[in-house]
Amino acid sequence: MGSVIKMSRKSDMEEFFLYLKLVLLGLGVVGIIGFLVKLMSTALPHIFG
């Protein structure tokens, strides 16, 4: 564990914003998939039922 901390470095602002964009993109994709699953689970019984 100590060697990992010795090798680590603080990321600069450009790298930080790149990671932030990637995390927000991932959250957005997961949210859209969850929304579509919920939408289909509520819409399909009304269409076929």
Rosetta blueprint (number, residue, H / E / L):
1 M L
2 G H
3 S H
4 V H
5 I H
6 K H
7 M H
8 S L
9 R L
10 K L
11 S L
12 D L
13 M H
14 E H
15 E H
16 F H
17 F H
18 L H
19 Y H
20 L H
21 K H
22 L H
23 V H
24 L H
25 L H
26 G H
27 L H
28 G H
29 V H
30 V H
31 G H
32 I H
33 I H
34 G H
35 F H
36 L H
37 V H
38 K H
39 L H
40 M H
41 S H
42 T H
43 A H
44 L H
45 P H
46 H H
47 I H
48 F H
49 G L
